């Protein structure tokens, strides 16, 4: 059994759905205008510098 407010939820499927909905409500990001990173020239390591760092 799981309590949501004044209501008790019973049954495996209903509890799973309630837990899923809880996390969806708390971790869903509502950001419609999210920026993109294409067409940006990021600095990169050369193959030589990479080899020096991984030795």
CHARMM internal coordinates of N, CA and C (Angstrom, degrees):
IC EDIT
DIST 1 N 1 CA 1.4577
DIST 1 CA 1 C 1.5217
ANGL 1 N 1 CA 1 C 109.16
DIST 1 C 2 N 1.3090
ANGL 1 CA 1 C 2 N 114.46
DIHE 1 N 1 CA 1 C 2 N 146.29
DIST 2 N 2 CA 1.4547
ANGL 1 C 2 N 2 CA 121.66
DIHE 1 CA 1 C 2 N 2 CA -179.71
DIST 2 CA 2 C 1.5135
ANGL 2 N 2 CA 2 C 107.63
DIHE 1 C 2 N 2 CA 2 C -135.55
DIST 2 C 3 N 1.3142
ANGL 2 CA 2 C 3 N 116.40
DIHE 2 N 2 CA 2 C 3 N 137.43
DIST 3 N 3 CA 1.4594
ANGL 2 C 3 N 3 CA 119.97
DIHE 2 CA 2 C 3 N 3 CA -178.42
DIST 3 CA 3 C 1.5179
ANGL 3 N 3 CA 3 C 109.98
DIHE 2 C 3 N 3 CA 3 C -102.33
DIST 3 C 4 N 1.3307
ANGL 3 CA 3 C 4 N 115.43
DIHE 3 N 3 CA 3 C 4 N 130.40
DIST 4 N 4 CA 1.4651
ANGL 3 C 4 N 4 CA 122.35
DIHE 3 CA 3 C 4 N 4 CA 174.43
DIST 4 CA 4 C 1.5180
ANGL 4 N 4 CA 4 C 106.32
DIHE 3 C 4 N 4 CA 4 C -125.92
DIST 4 C 5 N 1.3231
ANGL 4 CA 4 C 5 N 115.83
DIHE 4 N 4 CA 4 C 5 N 104.36
DIST 5 N 5 CA 1.4616
ANGL 4 C 5 N 5 CA 119.42
DIHE 4 CA 4 C 5 N 5 CA -175.38
DIST 5 CA 5 C 1.5108
ANGL 5 N 5 CA 5 C 109.80
DIHE 4 C 5 N 5 CA 5 C 64.57
DIST 5 C 6 N 1.3271
ANGL 5 CA 5 C 6 N 116.55
DIHE 5 N 5 CA 5 C 6 N -123.54
DIST 6 N 6 CA 1.4653
ANGL 5 C 6 N 6 CA 121.54
DIHE 5 CA 5 C 6 N 6 CA 178.42
DIST 6 CA 6 C 1.5238
ANGL 6 N 6 CA 6 C 112.16
DIHE 5 C 6 N 6 CA 6 C -94.78
DIST 6 C 7 N 1.3194
ANGL 6 CA 6 C 7 N 117.33
DIHE 6 N 6 CA 6 C 7 N 0.95
DIST 7 N 7 CA 1.4650
ANGL 6 C 7 N 7 CA 121.87
DIHE 6 CA 6 C 7 N 7 CA -175.24
DIST 7 CA 7 C 1.5275
ANGL 7 N 7 CA 7 C 110.81
DIHE 6 C 7 N 7 CA 7 C -103.12
DIST 7 C 8 N 1.3172
ANGL 7 CA 7 C 8 N 116.07
DIHE 7 N 7 CA 7 C 8 N 138.16
DIST 8 N 8 CA 1.4585
ANGL 7 C 8 N 8 CA 121.79
DIHE 7 CA 7 C 8 N 8 CA 174.14
DIST 8 CA 8 C 1.5211
ANGL 8 N 8 CA 8 C 108.29
DIHE 7 C 8 N 8 CA 8 C -99.50
DIST 8 C 9 N 1.3273
ANGL 8 CA 8 C 9 N 116.32
DIHE 8 N 8 CA 8 C 9 N 129.45
DIST 9 N 9 CA 1.4595
ANGL 8 C 9 N 9 CA 121.79
DIHE 8 CA 8 C 9 N 9 CA -179.70
DIST 9 CA 9 C 1.5184
ANGL 9 N 9 CA 9 C 107.86
DIHE 8 C 9 N 9 CA 9 C -103.99
DIST 9 C 10 N 1.3258
ANGL 9 CA 9 C 10 N 115.48
DIHE 9 N 9 CA 9 C 10 N 131.96
DIST 10 N 10 CA 1.4600
ANGL 9 C 10 N 10 CA 121.09
DIHE 9 CA 9 C 10 N 10 CA -178.60
DIST 10 CA 10 C 1.5191
ANGL 10 N 10 CA 10 C 109.54
DIHE 9 C 10 N 10 CA 10 C -125.07
DIST 10 C 11 N 1.2973
ANGL 10 CA 10 C 11 N 115.25
DIHE 10 N 10 CA 10 C 11 N 155.23
DIST 11 N 11 CA 1.4577
ANGL 10 C 11 N 11 CA 121.26
DIHE 10 CA 10 C 11 N 11 CA 177.05
DIST 11 CA 11 C 1.5151
ANGL 11 N 11 CA 11 C 111.07
DIHE 10 C 11 N 11 CA 11 C 97.28
DIST 11 C 12 N 1.3147
ANGL 11 CA 11 C 12 N 115.51
DIHE 11 N 11 CA 11 C 12 N 137.68
DIST 12 N 12 CA 1.4628
ANGL 11 C 12 N 12 CA 121.28
DIHE 11 CA 11 C 12 N 12 CA -176.07
DIST 12 CA 12 C 1.5246
ANGL 12 N 12 CA 12 C 111.29
DIHE 11 C 12 N 12 CA 12 C -58.86
DIST 12 C 13 N 1.3287
ANGL 12 CA 12 C 13 N 117.14
DIHE 12 N 12 CA 12 C 13 N -47.47
DIST 13 N 13 CA 1.4660
ANGL 12 C 13 N 13 CA 120.03
DIHE 12 CA 12 C 13 N 13 CA -176.47
DIST 13 CA 13 C 1.5230
ANGL 13 N 13 CA 13 C 112.26
DIHE 12 C 13 N 13 CA 13 C -65.18
DIST 13 C 14 N 1.3274
ANGL 13 CA 13 C 14 N 117.53
DIHE 13 N 13 CA 13 C 14 N -40.97
DIST 14 N 14 CA 1.4734
ANGL 13 C 14 N 14 CA 120.41
DIHE 13 CA 13 C 14 N 14 CA 179.42
DIST 14 CA 14 C 1.5275
ANGL 14 N 14 CA 14 C 111.16
DIHE 13 C 14 N 14 CA 14 C -68.45
DIST 14 C 15 N 1.3381
ANGL 14 CA 14 C 15 N 117.59
DIHE 14 N 14 CA 14 C 15 N -37.32
DIST 15 N 15 CA 1.4673
ANGL 14 C 15 N 15 CA 120.97
DIHE 14 CA 14 C 15 N 15 CA 178.34
DIST 15 CA 15 C 1.5211
ANGL 15 N 15 CA 15 C 110.15
DIHE 14 C 15 N 15 CA 15 C -67.86
DIST 15 C 16 N 1.3371
ANGL 15 CA 15 C 16 N 117.37
DIHE 15 N 15 CA 15 C 16 N -43.18
DIST 16 N 16 CA 1.4693
ANGL 15 C 16 N 16 CA 120.34
DIHE 15 CA 15 C 16 N 16 CA 177.17
DIST 16 CA 16 C 1.5209
ANGL 16 N 16 CA 16 C 110.69
DIHE 15 C 16 N 16 CA 16 C -58.83
DIST 16 C 17 N 1.3291
ANGL 16 CA 16 C 17 N 116.76
DIHE 16 N 16 CA 16 C 17 N -43.94
DIST 17 N 17 CA 1.4585
ANGL 16 C 17 N 17 CA 120.81
DIHE 16 CA 16 C 17 N 17 CA 179.84
DIST 17 CA 17 C 1.5287
ANGL 17 N 17 CA 17 C 111.15
DIHE 16 C 17 N 17 CA 17 C -63.76
DIST 17 C 18 N 1.3135
ANGL 17 CA 17 C 18 N 117.32
DIHE 17 N 17 CA 17 C 18 N -41.70
DIST 18 N 18 CA 1.4663
ANGL 17 C 18 N 18 CA 120.99
DIHE 17 CA 17 C 18 N 18 CA 179.50
DIST 18 CA 18 C 1.5225
ANGL 18 N 18 CA 18 C 111.09
DIHE 17 C 18 N 18 CA 18 C -64.92
DIST 18 C 19 N 1.3297
ANGL 18 CA 18 C 19 N 117.72
DIHE 18 N 18 CA 18 C 19 N -42.05
DIST 19 N 19 CA 1.4678
ANGL 18 C 19 N 19 CA 121.32
DIHE 18 CA 18 C 19 N 19 CA 178.44
DIST 19 CA 19 C 1.5238
ANGL 19 N 19 CA 19 C 109.85
DIHE 18 C 19 N 19 CA 19 C -64.15
DIST 19 C 20 N 1.3295
ANGL 19 CA 19 C 20 N 117.28
DIHE 19 N 19 CA 19 C 20 N -45.01
DIST 20 N 20 CA 1.4694
ANGL 19 C 20 N 20 CA 121.44
DIHE 19 CA 19 C 20 N 20 CA 177.99
DIST 20 CA 20 C 1.5242
ANGL 20 N 20 CA 20 C 110.33
DIHE 19 C 20 N 20 CA 20 C -59.06
DIST 20 C 21 N 1.3307
ANGL 20 CA 20 C 21 N 116.82
DIHE 20 N 20 CA 20 C 21 N -47.96
DIST 21 N 21 CA 1.4654
ANGL 20 C 21 N 21 CA 120.48
DIHE 20 CA 20 C 21 N 21 CA -179.48
DIST 21 CA 21 C 1.5224
ANGL 21 N 21 CA 21 C 111.82
DIHE 20 C 21 N 21 CA 21 C -62.54
DIST 21 C 22 N 1.3196
ANGL 21 CA 21 C 22 N 117.63
DIHE 21 N 21 CA 21 C 22 N -35.38
DIST 22 N 22 CA 1.4678
ANGL 21 C 22 N 22 CA 121.43
DIHE 21 CA 21 C 22 N 22 CA 177.20
DIST 22 CA 22 C 1.5259
ANGL 22 N 22 CA 22 C 110.41
DIHE 21 C 22 N 22 CA 22 C -59.12
DIST 22 C 23 N 1.3379
ANGL 22 CA 22 C 23 N 116.34
DIHE 22 N 22 CA 22 C 23 N -48.16
DIST 23 N 23 CA 1.4574
ANGL 22 C 23 N 23 CA 119.52
DIHE 22 CA 22 C 23 N 23 CA -178.34
DIST 23 CA 23 C 1.5223
ANGL 23 N 23 CA 23 C 111.71
DIHE 22 C 23 N 23 CA 23 C -71.57
DIST 23 C 24 N 1.3102
ANGL 23 CA 23 C 24 N 117.94
DIHE 23 N 23 CA 23 C 24 N -34.74
DIST 24 N 24 CA 1.4677
ANGL 23 C 24 N 24 CA 120.62
DIHE 23 CA 23 C 24 N 24 CA 176.23
DIST 24 CA 24 C 1.5253
ANGL 24 N 24 CA 24 C 109.70
DIHE 23 C 24 N 24 CA 24 C -61.83
DIST 24 C 25 N 1.3228
ANGL 24 CA 24 C 25 N 117.26
DIHE 24 N 24 CA 24 C 25 N -45.08
DIST 25 N 25 CA 1.4709
ANGL 24 C 25 N 25 CA 120.81
DIHE 24 CA 24 C 25 N 25 CA 179.59
DIST 25 CA 25 C 1.5302
ANGL 25 N 25 CA 25 C 111.85
DIHE 24 C 25 N 25 CA 25 C -63.31
DIST 25 C 26 N 1.3291
ANGL 25 CA 25 C 26 N 117.16
DIHE 25 N 25 CA 25 C 26 N -37.00
DIST 26 N 26 CA 1.4564
ANGL 25 C 26 N 26 CA 120.26
DIHE 25 CA 25 C 26 N 26 CA -174.19
DIST 26 CA 26 C 1.5209
ANGL 26 N 26 CA 26 C 114.67
DIHE 25 C 26 N 26 CA 26 C -88.74
DIST 26 C 27 N 1.3259
ANGL 26 CA 26 C 27 N 118.62
DIHE 26 N 26 CA 26 C 27 N -18.48
DIST 27 N 27 CA 1.4535
ANGL 26 C 27 N 27 CA 120.06
DIHE 26 CA 26 C 27 N 27 CA -174.68
DIST 27 CA 27 C 1.5210
ANGL 27 N 27 CA 27 C 114.04
DIHE 26 C 27 N 27 CA 27 C -125.33
DIST 27 C 28 N 1.3214
ANGL 27 CA 27 C 28 N 118.58
DIHE 27 N 27 CA 27 C 28 N 12.59
DIST 28 N 28 CA 1.4570
ANGL 27 C 28 N 28 CA 121.26
DIHE 27 CA 27 C 28 N 28 CA 176.18
DIST 28 CA 28 C 1.5190
ANGL 28 N 28 CA 28 C 108.32
DIHE 27 C 28 N 28 CA 28 C -87.40
DIST 28 C 29 N 1.3169
ANGL 28 CA 28 C 29 N 115.05
DIHE 28 N 28 CA 28 C 29 N 130.01
DIST 29 N 29 CA 1.4549
ANGL 28 C 29 N 29 CA 121.02
DIHE 28 CA 28 C 29 N 29 CA -178.70
DIST 29 CA 29 C 1.5242
ANGL 29 N 29 CA 29 C 109.02
DIHE 28 C 29 N 29 CA 29 C -94.77
DIST 29 C 30 N 1.3087
ANGL 29 CA 29 C 30 N 117.16
DIHE 29 N 29 CA 29 C 30 N 124.67
DIST 30 N 30 CA 1.4578
ANGL 29 C 30 N 30 CA 121.81
DIHE 29 CA 29 C 30 N 30 CA 179.47
DIST 30 CA 30 C 1.5249
ANGL 30 N 30 CA 30 C 109.06
DIHE 29 C 30 N 30 CA 30 C -104.98
DIST 30 C 31 N 1.3093
ANGL 30 CA 30 C 31 N 115.38
DIHE 30 N 30 CA 30 C 31 N 73.13
DIST 31 N 31 CA 1.4548
ANGL 30 C 31 N 31 CA 121.26
DIHE 30 CA 30 C 31 N 31 CA -178.35
DIST 31 CA 31 C 1.5192
ANGL 31 N 31 CA 31 C 107.46
DIHE 30 C 31 N 31 CA 31 C -126.85
DIST 31 C 32 N 1.3254
ANGL 31 CA 31 C 32 N 116.65
DIHE 31 N 31 CA 31 C 32 N 95.42
DIST 32 N 32 CA 1.4551
ANGL 31 C 32 N 32 CA 121.20
DIHE 31 CA 31 C 32 N 32 CA -174.10
DIST 32 CA 32 C 1.5188
ANGL 32 N 32 CA 32 C 112.48
DIHE 31 C 32 N 32 CA 32 C -77.30
DIST 32 C 33 N 1.3223
ANGL 32 CA 32 C 33 N 118.39
DIHE 32 N 32 CA 32 C 33 N -30.82
DIST 33 N 33 CA 1.4547
ANGL 32 C 33 N 33 CA 121.97
DIHE 32 CA 32 C 33 N 33 CA -176.08
DIST 33 CA 33 C 1.5124
ANGL 33 N 33 CA 33 C 112.85
DIHE 32 C 33 N 33 CA 33 C -97.52
DIST 33 C 34 N 1.3153
ANGL 33 CA 33 C 34 N 116.93
DIHE 33 N 33 CA 33 C 34 N 43.26
DIST 34 N 34 CA 1.4620
ANGL 33 C 34 N 34 CA 121.13
DIHE 33 CA 33 C 34 N 34 CA -177.02
DIST 34 CA 34 C 1.5281
ANGL 34 N 34 CA 34 C 110.35
DIHE 33 C 34 N 34 CA 34 C -64.34
DIST 34 C 35 N 1.3347
ANGL 34 CA 34 C 35 N 118.37
DIHE 34 N 34 CA 34 C 35 N 130.40
DIST 35 N 35 CA 1.4683
ANGL 34 C 35 N 35 CA 120.89
DIHE 34 CA 34 C 35 N 35 CA -179.76
DIST 35 CA 35 C 1.5286
ANGL 35 N 35 CA 35 C 111.66
DIHE 34 C 35 N 35 CA 35 C -71.18
DIST 35 C 36 N 1.3052
ANGL 35 CA 35 C 36 N 115.34
DIHE 35 N 35 CA 35 C 36 N 152.82
DIST 36 N 36 CA 1.4620
ANGL 35 C 36 N 36 CA 121.60
DIHE 35 CA 35 C 36 N 36 CA 176.86
DIST 36 CA 36 C 1.5189
ANGL 36 N 36 CA 36 C 108.84
DIHE 35 C 36 N 36 CA 36 C -109.42
DIST 36 C 37 N 1.3157
ANGL 36 CA 36 C 37 N 117.17
DIHE 36 N 36 CA 36 C 37 N 156.11
DIST 37 N 37 CA 1.4603
ANGL 36 C 37 N 37 CA 120.86
DIHE 36 CA 36 C 37 N 37 CA -177.26
DIST 37 CA 37 C 1.5268
ANGL 37 N 37 CA 37 C 112.40
DIHE 36 C 37 N 37 CA 37 C -109.76
DIST 37 C 38 N 1.3314
ANGL 37 CA 37 C 38 N 117.77
DIHE 37 N 37 CA 37 C 38 N 15.19
DIST 38 N 38 CA 1.4568
ANGL 37 C 38 N 38 CA 118.13
DIHE 37 CA 37 C 38 N 38 CA 177.08
DIST 38 CA 38 C 1.5255
ANGL 38 N 38 CA 38 C 109.23
DIHE 37 C 38 N 38 CA 38 C -76.45
DIST 38 C 39 N 1.2934
ANGL 38 CA 38 C 39 N 116.69
DIHE 38 N 38 CA 38 C 39 N 157.55
DIST 39 N 39 CA 1.4693
ANGL 38 C 39 N 39 CA 124.25
DIHE 38 CA 38 C 39 N 39 CA -178.12
DIST 39 CA 39 C 1.5244
ANGL 39 N 39 CA 39 C 112.98
DIHE 38 C 39 N 39 CA 39 C 66.64
DIST 39 C 40 N 1.3247
ANGL 39 CA 39 C 40 N 117.37
DIHE 39 N 39 CA 39 C 40 N 21.15
DIST 40 N 40 CA 1.4609
ANGL 39 C 40 N 40 CA 121.48
DIHE 39 CA 39 C 40 N 40 CA 174.73
DIST 40 CA 40 C 1.5211
ANGL 40 N 40 CA 40 C 106.87
DIHE 39 C 40 N 40 CA 40 C -113.89
DIST 40 C 41 N 1.3136
ANGL 40 CA 40 C 41 N 116.48
DIHE 40 N 40 CA 40 C 41 N 127.72
DIST 41 N 41 CA 1.4615
ANGL 40 C 41 N 41 CA 120.71
DIHE 40 CA 40 C 41 N 41 CA -179.01
DIST 41 CA 41 C 1.5271
ANGL 41 N 41 CA 41 C 109.62
DIHE 40 C 41 N 41 CA 41 C -90.42
DIST 41 C 42 N 1.3130
ANGL 41 CA 41 C 42 N 115.47
DIHE 41 N 41 CA 41 C 42 N 101.22
DIST 42 N 42 CA 1.4514
ANGL 41 C 42 N 42 CA 120.54
DIHE 41 CA 41 C 42 N 42 CA 177.86
DIST 42 CA 42 C 1.5237
ANGL 42 N 42 CA 42 C 109.47
DIHE 41 C 42 N 42 CA 42 C -82.34
DIST 42 C 43 N 1.3222
ANGL 42 CA 42 C 43 N 115.83
DIHE 42 N 42 CA 42 C 43 N 148.74
DIST 43 N 43 CA 1.4576
ANGL 42 C 43 N 43 CA 120.03
DIHE 42 CA 42 C 43 N 43 CA 175.71
DIST 43 CA 43 C 1.5212
ANGL 43 N 43 CA 43 C 108.56
DIHE 42 C 43 N 43 CA 43 C -68.07
DIST 43 C 44 N 1.3330
ANGL 43 CA 43 C 44 N 115.97
DIHE 43 N 43 CA 43 C 44 N 141.61
DIST 44 N 44 CA 1.4567
ANGL 43 C 44 N 44 CA 121.17
DIHE 43 CA 43 C 44 N 44 CA -178.92
DIST 44 CA 44 C 1.5183
ANGL 44 N 44 CA 44 C 109.82
DIHE 43 C 44 N 44 CA 44 C -128.70
DIST 44 C 45 N 1.3306
ANGL 44 CA 44 C 45 N 115.19
DIHE 44 N 44 CA 44 C 45 N 151.64
DIST 45 N 45 CA 1.4566
ANGL 44 C 45 N 45 CA 120.58
DIHE 44 CA 44 C 45 N 45 CA 174.10
DIST 45 CA 45 C 1.5157
ANGL 45 N 45 CA 45 C 109.38
DIHE 44 C 45 N 45 CA 45 C -79.53
DIST 45 C 46 N 1.3208
ANGL 45 CA 45 C 46 N 115.05
DIHE 45 N 45 CA 45 C 46 N 143.84
DIST 46 N 46 CA 1.4630
ANGL 45 C 46 N 46 CA 118.44
DIHE 45 CA 45 C 46 N 46 CA 173.51
DIST 46 CA 46 C 1.5265
ANGL 46 N 46 CA 46 C 108.41
DIHE 45 C 46 N 46 CA 46 C -74.66
DIST 46 C 47 N 1.3290
ANGL 46 CA 46 C 47 N 116.90
DIHE 46 N 46 CA 46 C 47 N 164.27
DIST 47 N 47 CA 1.4613
ANGL 46 C 47 N 47 CA 120.80
DIHE 46 CA 46 C 47 N 47 CA 177.47
DIST 47 CA 47 C 1.5262
ANGL 47 N 47 CA 47 C 110.46
DIHE 46 C 47 N 47 CA 47 C -59.11
DIST 47 C 48 N 1.3364
ANGL 47 CA 47 C 48 N 116.05
DIHE 47 N 47 CA 47 C 48 N -37.42
DIST 48 N 48 CA 1.4686
ANGL 47 C 48 N 48 CA 120.65
DIHE 47 CA 47 C 48 N 48 CA -179.44
DIST 48 CA 48 C 1.5274
ANGL 48 N 48 CA 48 C 110.89
DIHE 47 C 48 N 48 CA 48 C -65.71
DIST 48 C 49 N 1.3398
ANGL 48 CA 48 C 49 N 117.46
DIHE 48 N 48 CA 48 C 49 N -46.46
DIST 49 N 49 CA 1.4651
ANGL 48 C 49 N 49 CA 120.60
DIHE 48 CA 48 C 49 N 49 CA 178.45
DIST 49 CA 49 C 1.5293
ANGL 49 N 49 CA 49 C 111.02
DIHE 48 C 49 N 49 CA 49 C -63.60
DIST 49 C 50 N 1.3017
ANGL 49 CA 49 C 50 N 116.38
DIHE 49 N 49 CA 49 C 50 N -39.16
DIST 50 N 50 CA 1.4560
ANGL 49 C 50 N 50 CA 120.54
DIHE 49 CA 49 C 50 N 50 CA 177.98
DIST 50 CA 50 C 1.5249
ANGL 50 N 50 CA 50 C 110.61
DIHE 49 C 50 N 50 CA 50 C -62.09
DIST 50 C 51 N 1.3133
ANGL 50 CA 50 C 51 N 117.00
DIHE 50 N 50 CA 50 C 51 N -43.30
DIST 51 N 51 CA 1.4640
ANGL 50 C 51 N 51 CA 121.17
DIHE 50 CA 50 C 51 N 51 CA 179.20
DIST 51 CA 51 C 1.5246
ANGL 51 N 51 CA 51 C 110.89
DIHE 50 C 51 N 51 CA 51 C -62.70
DIST 51 C 52 N 1.3388
ANGL 51 CA 51 C 52 N 117.19
DIHE 51 N 51 CA 51 C 52 N -39.68
DIST 52 N 52 CA 1.4644
ANGL 51 C 52 N 52 CA 119.95
DIHE 51 CA 51 C 52 N 52 CA 178.44
DIST 52 CA 52 C 1.5316
ANGL 52 N 52 CA 52 C 111.41
DIHE 51 C 52 N 52 CA 52 C -64.00
DIST 52 C 53 N 1.3194
ANGL 52 CA 52 C 53 N 116.87
DIHE 52 N 52 CA 52 C 53 N -37.99
DIST 53 N 53 CA 1.4622
ANGL 52 C 53 N 53 CA 120.41
DIHE 52 CA 52 C 53 N 53 CA -178.01
DIST 53 CA 53 C 1.5216
ANGL 53 N 53 CA 53 C 112.89
DIHE 52 C 53 N 53 CA 53 C -74.37
DIST 53 C 54 N 1.3174
ANGL 53 CA 53 C 54 N 117.05
DIHE 53 N 53 CA 53 C 54 N -25.65
DIST 54 N 54 CA 1.4677
ANGL 53 C 54 N 54 CA 119.49
DIHE 53 CA 53 C 54 N 54 CA -176.88
DIST 54 CA 54 C 1.5183
ANGL 54 N 54 CA 54 C 113.15
DIHE 53 C 54 N 54 CA 54 C -95.61
DIST 54 C 55 N 1.3131
ANGL 54 CA 54 C 55 N 118.71
DIHE 54 N 54 CA 54 C 55 N 4.71
DIST 55 N 55 CA 1.4697
ANGL 54 C 55 N 55 CA 121.18
DIHE 54 CA 54 C 55 N 55 CA 178.96
DIST 55 CA 55 C 1.5084
ANGL 55 N 55 CA 55 C 110.56
DIHE 54 C 55 N 55 CA 55 C -77.99
END
COOR INIT
IC SEED 1 N 1 CA 1 C
IC BUILD
